[in-house]
Amino acid sequence: MKPILMSLLLFCFGLQAQAQQEHGVSIPSHVTYDAIPVCYDFGCKTRSIVRLPLTDWQSVANWFAVPADNGEQEREQIRRAIGWMEVVIGRHTPTHIDLAFDKSHNIDNRESGQLDCIDESVNTTAYLRLFESSGLLKHHVVIEEAYRKSLFDQHWAAQIRDTKSGIRYAVDSWFQPNGYLPVIQNGEDWEDITLLSAVVDNRPDDEGDEVKRSFWHRLLRGE
């Protein structure tokens, strides 16, 4: 039994250590407000190009109107700008119906507009590149998407790097419905998950305990 157990453990840790995987969806390096790529319907099944009216774009850019003094302040601006960007994009696409996780209003007949983590990571990365292309980011650069894999599933999120500290931060919109503020979490903490599930929100809650909201935890709890 010991060799079998050891092999299983090595296999599981090997999954954790796998290199970045590609989901196959390309994201332009330079994004403008009149040509924003937007994905939805799971795995970027549907892809639209949204041309925002200038007034809509200005309402998003206004979150950066007062320059941030440091990376922490700018990450809060990014959270609010991404949340509002989702609201604005939802005026021009069916993404306004998007629920948290991979939930749907009608699981037997999914309405167009629901997003999975691939859609969310692609869209958030595109929005961040729009902010970057527009000169709104003073303390961060947009880098490759964050990726993690467990025994049962895998998960993607957008990612930025603090130019002063060099710390990576995952920008994860998947855990909230459309228009809510995304999770922005230290990349190493975001990657620190159990072997059972990568689709888990592992942020500390208000009392300092980890919140486990993965598909597997919800299934076991009958949620």
VOPAGU-2260 file (C-alpha; in pm, 1 decimal, decimal comma):
REM VOPAGU-2260
SITE   aa  ch    i         X         Y         Z
SITE  MET   A    0       0,0       0,0       0,0
SITE  LYS   A    1     281,5     241,7      77,7
SITE  PRO   A    2     422,6     248,6    -278,6
SITE  ILE   A    3      71,1     306,8    -414,7
SITE  LEU   A    4       8,6     587,3    -168,1
SITE  MET   A    5     344,4     744,0    -247,8
SITE  SER   A    6     272,7     726,9    -621,1
SITE  LEU   A    7     -64,4     893,4    -569,2
SITE  LEU   A    8      90,6    1173,1    -365,4
SITE  LEU   A    9     361,9    1229,9    -625,5
SITE  PHE   A   10      96,0    1238,2    -897,1
SITE  CYS   A   11    -108,8    1495,1    -705,6
SITE  PHE   A   12     191,3    1717,1    -634,1
SITE  GLY   A   13     290,6    1685,4    -997,8
SITE  LEU   A   14     -45,6    1832,2   -1095,0
SITE  GLN   A   15      15,6    2125,8    -864,0
SITE  ALA   A   16     356,0    2188,8   -1019,6
SITE  GLN   A   17     247,1    2181,1   -1382,6
SITE  ALA   A   18     351,7    2471,1   -1600,9
SITE  GLN   A   19     108,1    2734,6   -1720,2
SITE  GLN   A   20    -153,3    2584,8   -1949,8
SITE  GLU   A   21    -306,8    2764,1   -2245,8
SITE  HIS   A   22    -682,3    2795,4   -2292,2
SITE  GLY   A   23    -635,4    2892,0   -2656,0
SITE  VAL   A   24    -801,2    3234,7   -2648,8
SITE  SER   A   25    -580,1    3519,2   -2770,8
SITE  ILE   A   26    -605,0    3866,4   -2616,9
SITE  PRO   A   27    -480,2    4176,6   -2800,5
SITE  SER   A   28    -180,0    4340,7   -2637,2
SITE  HIS   A   29    -321,2    4685,8   -2710,9
SITE  VAL   A   30    -691,2    4753,1   -2646,6
SITE  THR   A   31    -886,5    5072,2   -2719,2
SITE  TYR   A   32   -1226,9    5171,6   -2582,9
SITE  ASP   A   33   -1383,2    5154,7   -2929,8
SITE  ALA   A   34   -1269,4    4795,1   -2993,4
SITE  ILE   A   35   -1291,5    4587,9   -2673,6
SITE  PRO   A   36   -1293,2    4206,6   -2713,7
SITE  VAL   A   37   -1554,5    4047,6   -2485,8
SITE  CYS   A   38   -1602,5    3671,2   -2428,4
SITE  TYR   A   39   -1902,1    3483,5   -2290,7
SITE  ASP   A   40   -2102,4    3158,3   -2315,4
SITE  PHE   A   41   -1825,2    2943,5   -2157,7
SITE  GLY   A   42   -1477,6    2903,0   -2299,7
SITE  CYS   A   43   -1519,9    3213,7   -2516,5
SITE  LYS   A   44   -1778,4    3034,8   -2729,2
SITE  THR   A   45   -1918,1    3377,3   -2822,4
SITE  ARG   A   46   -1685,7    3670,8   -2880,5
SITE  SER   A   47   -1796,0    4027,3   -2949,0
SITE  ILE   A   48   -1615,1    4351,5   -3018,7
SITE  VAL   A   49   -1770,7    4629,4   -2811,2
SITE  ARG   A   50   -1735,5    4991,4   -2920,8
SITE  LEU   A   51   -1803,3    5197,7   -2611,0
SITE  PRO   A   52   -1945,0    5548,1   -2642,4
SITE  LEU   A   53   -1694,2    5802,2   -2513,7
SITE  THR   A   54   -1918,3    5892,4   -2219,8
SITE  ASP   A   55   -1930,5    5527,4   -2107,3
SITE  TRP   A   56   -1552,9    5496,1   -2128,6
SITE  GLN   A   57   -1502,4    5821,5   -1937,3
SITE  SER   A   58   -1724,9    5691,6   -1657,6
SITE  VAL   A   59   -1482,5    5397,9   -1618,5
SITE  ALA   A   60   -1163,9    5604,8   -1655,2
SITE  ASN   A   61   -1290,6    5842,5   -1385,3
SITE  TRP   A   62   -1199,7    5583,0   -1121,2
SITE  PHE   A   63    -837,6    5680,4   -1192,6
SITE  ALA   A   64    -903,2    6056,7   -1198,0
SITE  VAL   A   65    -705,7    6107,1    -876,3
SITE  PRO   A   66    -361,6    5948,3    -927,7
SITE  ALA   A   67    -285,2    5675,1    -675,5
SITE  ASP   A   68       9,9    5734,8    -442,7
SITE  ASN   A   69     107,4    5367,3    -433,0
SITE  GLY   A   70      23,1    5020,8    -558,8
SITE  GLU   A   71    -226,7    4945,9    -283,3
SITE  GLN   A   72    -434,8    5252,0    -369,0
SITE  GLU   A   73    -418,4    5172,3    -738,6
SITE  ARG   A   74    -533,1    4812,6    -682,1
SITE  GLU   A   75    -844,2    4949,7    -514,7
SITE  GLN   A   76    -899,2    5178,5    -814,3
SITE  ILE   A   77    -857,6    4876,0   -1041,4
SITE  ARG   A   78   -1116,1    4677,1    -843,4
SITE  ARG   A   79   -1374,1    4950,9    -874,7
SITE  ALA   A   80   -1295,5    5022,5   -1239,3
SITE  ILE   A   81   -1325,2    4653,2   -1333,4
SITE  GLY   A   82   -1656,9    4622,6   -1149,6
SITE  TRP   A   83   -1795,2    4929,4   -1325,7
SITE  MET   A   84   -1649,3    4815,3   -1658,8
SITE  GLU   A   85   -1856,6    4497,6   -1629,5
SITE  VAL   A   86   -2169,1    4706,9   -1573,5
SITE  VAL   A   87   -2090,8    4923,0   -1877,3
SITE  ILE   A   88   -2007,5    4624,9   -2099,9
SITE  GLY   A   89   -2330,5    4462,6   -1982,0
SITE  ARG   A   90   -2522,1    4747,0   -2146,4
SITE  HIS   A   91   -2388,6    4633,8   -2483,7
SITE  THR   A   92   -2375,2    4254,2   -2442,2
SITE  PRO   A   93   -2584,7    3990,4   -2260,5
SITE  THR   A   94   -2312,0    3958,1   -1995,2
SITE  HIS   A   95   -2529,7    4161,3   -1756,4
SITE  ILE   A   96   -2699,4    3831,1   -1663,1
SITE  ASP   A   97   -2373,5    3669,5   -1548,8
SITE  LEU   A   98   -2393,2    3502,9   -1207,6
SITE  ALA   A   99   -2113,1    3398,5    -973,1
SITE  PHE   A  100   -1917,8    3079,6   -1048,2
SITE  ASP   A  101   -2059,3    2885,2   -1346,5
SITE  LYS   A  102   -2416,5    2924,8   -1225,7
SITE  SER   A  103   -2696,5    2999,0   -1468,0
SITE  HIS   A  104   -3050,9    3126,4   -1436,6
SITE  ASN   A  105   -3168,3    2808,4   -1606,2
SITE  ILE   A  106   -2911,4    2527,4   -1600,8
SITE  ASP   A  107   -3111,9    2318,7   -1850,1
SITE  ASN   A  108   -3124,3    2599,0   -2105,8
SITE  ARG   A  109   -2841,3    2841,9   -2040,9
SITE  GLU   A  110   -2910,8    3193,4   -2154,5
SITE  SER   A  111   -2640,8    3362,3   -2359,3
SITE  GLY   A  112   -2424,0    3586,6   -2143,1
SITE  GLN   A  113   -2302,2    3356,3   -1866,1
SITE  LEU   A  114   -1923,4    3347,1   -1811,4
SITE  ASP   A  115   -1686,8    3078,0   -1691,3
SITE  CYS   A  116   -1336,5    3145,7   -1556,3
SITE  ILE   A  117   -1185,8    3149,2   -1906,2
SITE  ASP   A  118   -1431,7    3417,0   -2018,6
SITE  GLU   A  119   -1372,2    3615,3   -1699,2
SITE  SER   A  120    -993,0    3597,2   -1721,1
SITE  VAL   A  121    -990,3    3697,5   -2088,6
SITE  ASN   A  122   -1230,0    3988,6   -2035,9
SITE  THR   A  123   -1057,3    4117,7   -1723,4
SITE  THR   A  124    -718,7    4097,4   -1896,1
SITE  ALA   A  125    -859,7    4292,0   -2192,5
SITE  TYR   A  126   -1000,2    4558,8   -1957,4
SITE  LEU   A  127    -667,7    4583,9   -1775,6
SITE  ARG   A  128    -482,4    4620,4   -2105,2
SITE  LEU   A  129    -727,7    4894,4   -2198,6
SITE  PHE   A  130    -642,7    5076,0   -1873,0
SITE  GLU   A  131    -272,6    5022,4   -1943,9
SITE  SER   A  132    -296,3    5135,2   -2308,1
SITE  SER   A  133    -479,0    5448,2   -2192,9
SITE  GLY   A  134    -202,5    5540,1   -1947,7
SITE  LEU   A  135    -423,0    5491,7   -1640,8
SITE  LEU   A  136    -194,3    5246,7   -1458,4
SITE  LYS   A  137      98,1    5414,0   -1281,8
SITE  HIS   A  138     202,3    5139,9   -1038,2
SITE  HIS   A  139     125,6    4815,7   -1224,7
SITE  VAL   A  140     182,9    4636,2   -1550,9
SITE  VAL   A  141     -47,3    4372,3   -1698,5
SITE  ILE   A  142     119,5    4031,6   -1730,3
SITE  GLU   A  143      23,0    3679,4   -1836,2
SITE  GLU   A  144    -290,7    3525,7   -1687,0
SITE  ALA   A  145    -263,6    3344,7   -1355,3
SITE  TYR   A  146    -327,0    2969,6   -1367,2
SITE  ARG   A  147    -372,4    2694,6   -1111,2
SITE  LYS   A  148    -465,9    2327,7   -1137,3
SITE  SER   A  149    -583,7    2068,1    -887,7
SITE  LEU   A  150    -671,4    1701,7    -903,4
SITE  PHE   A  151   -1020,6    1771,5   -1038,4
SITE  ASP   A  152   -1022,4    2109,0   -1210,9
SITE  GLN   A  153    -828,5    2416,9   -1321,0
SITE  HIS   A  154    -876,2    2790,1   -1298,9
SITE  TRP   A  155    -759,3    3109,8   -1471,3
SITE  ALA   A  156    -757,2    3475,3   -1367,2
SITE  ALA   A  157    -614,1    3800,4   -1497,0
SITE  GLN   A  158    -288,5    3914,6   -1340,5
SITE  ILE   A  159     -92,9    4234,5   -1275,9
SITE  ARG   A  160     249,4    4307,0   -1127,0
SITE  ASP   A  161     335,3    4588,9    -888,3
SITE  THR   A  162     622,0    4775,6   -1055,8
SITE  LYS   A  163     782,5    4875,2    -723,6
SITE  SER   A  164     759,2    4552,9    -522,2
SITE  GLY   A  165     754,1    4308,6    -813,8
SITE  ILE   A  166     466,8    4120,7    -646,3
SITE  ARG   A  167     212,9    3955,6    -875,7
SITE  TYR   A  168    -158,1    3995,6    -804,0
SITE  ALA   A  169    -438,9    3783,6    -944,9
SITE  VAL   A  170    -747,6    3981,1   -1049,7
SITE  ASP   A  171   -1026,9    3725,0   -1030,9
SITE  SER   A  172   -1384,0    3817,2   -1133,0
SITE  TRP   A  173   -1527,5    3464,4   -1141,2
SITE  PHE   A  174   -1647,9    3448,1    -781,2
SITE  GLN   A  175   -1890,3    3739,5    -814,9
SITE  PRO   A  176   -2187,7    3823,8   -1040,8
SITE  ASN   A  177   -2154,8    4080,9   -1316,8
SITE  GLY   A  178   -2065,3    4426,8   -1188,6
SITE  TYR   A  179   -1939,4    4318,1    -846,6
SITE  LEU   A  180   -1582,9    4396,4    -739,9
SITE  PRO   A  181   -1327,8    4129,5    -832,2
SITE  VAL   A  182   -1088,2    3954,3    -597,2
SITE  ILE   A  183    -739,1    4105,0    -609,2
SITE  GLN   A  184    -504,6    3874,0    -421,7
SITE  ASN   A  185    -130,6    3821,4    -389,0
SITE  GLY   A  186     -45,4    3570,0    -663,2
SITE  GLU   A  187     129,7    3325,2    -430,3
SITE  ASP   A  188    -168,2    3326,1    -193,3
SITE  TRP   A  189    -409,4    3283,3    -487,0
SITE  GLU   A  190    -211,6    2977,4    -601,4
SITE  ASP   A  191    -213,5    2822,9    -252,4
SITE  ILE   A  192    -506,5    2582,0    -289,9
SITE  THR   A  193    -590,9    2227,4    -183,4
SITE  LEU   A  194    -524,5    1929,3    -409,2
SITE  LEU   A  195    -897,8    1872,6    -450,4
SITE  SER   A  196   -1012,7    2191,5    -617,4
SITE  ALA   A  197    -869,2    2490,3    -802,7
SITE  VAL   A  198   -1207,1    2665,0    -828,6
SITE  VAL   A  199   -1206,6    2791,3    -473,1
SITE  ASP   A  200   -1208,9    3140,2    -325,7
SITE  ASN   A  201    -933,2    3111,8     -65,4
SITE  ARG   A  202    -936,5    3472,0      56,6
SITE  PRO   A  203    -942,9    3515,0     434,9
SITE  ASP   A  204   -1282,6    3621,1     562,6
SITE  ASP   A  205   -1337,4    3895,7     821,9
SITE  GLU   A  206   -1240,5    3660,6    1105,3
SITE  GLY   A  207    -921,9    3542,4     938,0
SITE  ASP   A  208   -1050,6    3199,5     835,0
SITE  GLU   A  209   -1034,9    3070,7     480,5
SITE  VAL   A  210   -1356,8    3070,2     282,5
SITE  LYS   A  211   -1397,4    2755,3      73,4
SITE  ARG   A  212   -1643,0    2803,2    -208,7
SITE  SER   A  213   -1536,2    2543,3    -462,7
SITE  PHE   A  214   -1773,5    2330,5    -666,2
SITE  TRP   A  215   -1675,4    2024,7    -462,4
SITE  HIS   A  216   -1733,1    2194,0    -126,7
SITE  ARG   A  217   -2073,7    2321,9    -238,8
SITE  LEU   A  218   -2167,1    1976,8    -370,5
SITE  LEU   A  219   -2078,8    1807,8     -42,2
SITE  ARG   A  220   -2277,5    2066,9     149,9
SITE  GLY   A  221   -2577,7    2031,6     -79,6
SITE  GLU   A  222   -2564,0    2395,1    -191,3
